[in-house]
């Protein structure tokens, strides 16, 4: 706060009362609405700041200085003396200076808000009011050394005390007096309950407010910048695109969109205590709608939310329309083939070098050949049946996850890592994971889907095709369709027995694929490595065909985890069983839920998975066992 | 989370995906009021939900005037009838540390744990198998206590300590600012301080004794066991514990809303150092 205009060496010595009154007119112009005005008024009245009582050190009649008199006592006496002072004031100056007095009264009126409602003139808060204590006329009064010899020492002491309070500290411009005035004003304005108990906090906040006043409204608060940006992004979600073609679009939209009814499934999941809040679900719905508009999507589903360390992922399970995908796939395949060729070339070169070295030095030949890379499954089949898109928050752009390879699934079963929230983050683990976070996330999604996508018995049925069972022994049928005759199971049955639920995603074999591939089928290029290696390989292993449980196996066939069933089924509400929903929760992948109710199409939601299996059961199983791999299934 | 602002708090904490169904929420609103009246608590917190195989436990805690005094814990299976749990003791904790796996959901269920103990009989020393039975209620008590001691947190400034000793809720707490909310040092463990006295004098000089009287999260071991995220476009800061997965702390910066809830299986994540 700027120093008030210094009119220090003023009037009192000159003894001309009118002078102090020249400054009051300036004060209202400078004064801020709050208590600094009090200081202004003081200055206006010519009261020197912090000057002490230098000018008044002429105690008439040899009064002893009692600067440490109890201030309260002094103030009381002063208050009593105030009345007399006033009267003297008025009697002495009324005729002479009506104007200054009027001004003075004007100040007094403006002071009213600071006083308690209905506070009398001599109310408890008045005694601190500088304008009343030290009226302008008083200054002149003092030097006249009139009848007021008795209150004099106390007055002096009061003035002393007040001047002490008005001292500004070295480091700032705030004086204790002013701070106390600020604080009391705040308390009186806000009227908190039991102010004594929060006195220290109020003290702190008043100081804070003084030194950190709110910035003017023209400039944006830099802290809130990211919040506003995010809000802007989300705003675009809410705006419907294309005004002119409005009508046509309406019809199209109403007819058939790929976007699922998120709000409906959110409602059912909420019955089971799972899910995001309703406004978050709605924003999610809009984000999915945006995705559907951007990509050629045939069906779309909200898979779930995966929590990460720094950011979380919202995952959408998507199927492209026929033929749409191939462009991107070809690029990926070219890359892979390129990589294969280079590795093959390497192998040949090494073979050549070794031959040369044979003549010079007999080095032991490397017996170990890296196991053949198992090819990944084609899109739209097996583990790559669906395509997955992720985004961090509704409003942010969707990113596509690459297809998963069997090697990634196999490695993902062996490690347990948190996701950071950034798709390109490396996954540092042992055994090393072949890929970055996007691949790891995709592998986990594949495992979870394979383990936890379930539906009530009879909801899906196999297509009626013959000859399926003869193919590649054990692969089984991998296509199903909705059963139009499904009538729905009563909720109690769904809850009682796990045999009423079936898996509708294919089980992932230990190999990492859903359909088994013999890794030992030699490709042409490998035969160039030499006959010795071939013979060695043949002796080593005979690949066993891995068989997994066929599609649509009931849950009762799932293996137990450490003596507990891998599923928990419950009614959503025990108080109203007739309207409740059956909720099934996976114990293997916490966060995977499914609900079903009567005729309603079942939906499964992933809940929030933390991409970690809860149990530590080993993931290697005999090929002939019928258990599901330890995986979280997200229910959707 | 405070039972007074239950609905809002549940909505803010819903980012983790697990919450409460509407019927449970309604029952909680009613029953926690009654608990507050019957037990004469000054504040009732809804602590969270422990998922069991057969049923879930709903846990609430009651606080007296002094916020740091030992809390009373209550549990319920249906959010209506609450039973008081005994306070946790050291031996309870050591005894139940041998039990692993999920909670059953039945408070009278007994875990059996066979232990080999060496018995001396005269000159013979032989091992005998002793079956120790541990009740699930005991396990519940100790798990809740461990979780509280390890990961219950509160933002800086929400509580203040008066010179007479007791800790009070700070009624003038306006919330952390956005920049403060992203730092781990602005959050304290909601328990008696352990590490505080180990600080150097220089550090202590900067502390404010009325506000900084608890351990901050900065020096938690292992480092990185907290995940801080902003949700809802920076309008909400969410801290999730990685040591006890399922504990979510939420706070809306600039407002008074803050609290934590635990919804999980009640198992410590022992693989944490490998997962980071």
Interface residues (C-beta under 8 A of the other chain):
Chain A: X192 X197 X198 X200 X201 X202 X205 X223 X224 X226 X227 X229 X230 X231 X233 X234 X270 X271 X272 X273 X274 X275 X276 X277 X280 X304 X305 X307 X308 X309 X310 X311 X312 X393 X395 X416 X417 X418 X421 X562 X564 X565 X568 X572 X573 X574 X575 X576 X585 X587 X590 X591 X607 X608 X610 X612 X614
Chain B: X11 X14 X15 X16 X17 X18 X19 X20 X21 X22 X23 X24 X49 X51 X53 X54 X78 X101 X102 X160 X162 X168 X170 X171 X172 X177 X178 X179 X210 X224 X227 X228 X229 X230 X231 X232 X233 X234 X235 X240 X242 X245 X264 X265 X267 X269 X271 X274 X275 X276
